[in-house]
Amino acid sequence: MSQLQRIAIAPSQLQQGQILLTKEQQHYLGRVLRLREGDRFIAMDGQGKWWLAQLIGEQAQVLEALLVETELPIAITLMVALPKGNGFDEVVRCCTELGVTCIAPVLSDRTLLHPSPQKLERWRRIAAEAAEQSERSFVPTILEPVAFNTAITANQTSHRYICEARGEFPHLKHCLQHKGQMTNDKEQETIVIAIGPEGGWTIQEIENAESAGFQPVSLGRRILRAVTAPVVALSLISAACEV
Ligand code: SAM
């Protein structure tokens, strides 16, 4: 089953056991993947559902729903101050592979990049591709960029961390030690983790985050690039939470 090609569809494309393929999807399945009449593929709606489907003419027939268990037992929101250049593309791609639930780009005092509206579309496309490639059943949500101070007050989750490259703060891995048991809980817990820009957070931003309930944490003794730090944080969280 895992060898079958996968395509992302919108939930509205599924109607009475048929998948109404768009022209682009027909082209992709027929011309790019070279699937023929009767060939099977996997359709995923990006919201947790996968189906085994069969190409019939220009449409597809659903054969069965598939059970996919590739998601982490907790929800992770990654708050990232936008790095310069195309660095955020890599953050979106890698963190989607690692299991992030939501990515919230933030504009901090030292953020250099102020993205165009097209960037958001691009990041959402990258997230969809990475989710497909890593066989996730959910495509992470990419929020519109907002000011850091707005983002920290909007989110009231109990487990909130802000990564600070310098200073004597507890290592994130020690803060996550109890998370391994969370899988038995009925309600899914959420972790929010904030990563700063190339120039780091300002003292005021750290203070504001602490007042909003964020705990400052370290990712180790080396200074990581703004693009590396989210990957390290996500790796530590998934290692602590996945059984
Ligand atoms: N220019 C800053 C400095 O010299 O202190 C470093 C900023 S670092 C390139 C970008 C962001 O990655 C930081 O704001 C922090 O959120 C995160 N980061 C990098 N290394 C880290 C570490 N060892 N522990 C915690 N966070 C780290």
Residues whose N, C-alpha, C, O or C-beta is under 5 A from the ligand:
A	BS01	SAM	C163 E164 A165 R166 A194 I195 G196 P197 E198 G199 G200 W201 V217 S218 L219 G220 R221 R222 I223 L224 R225 A226 A229
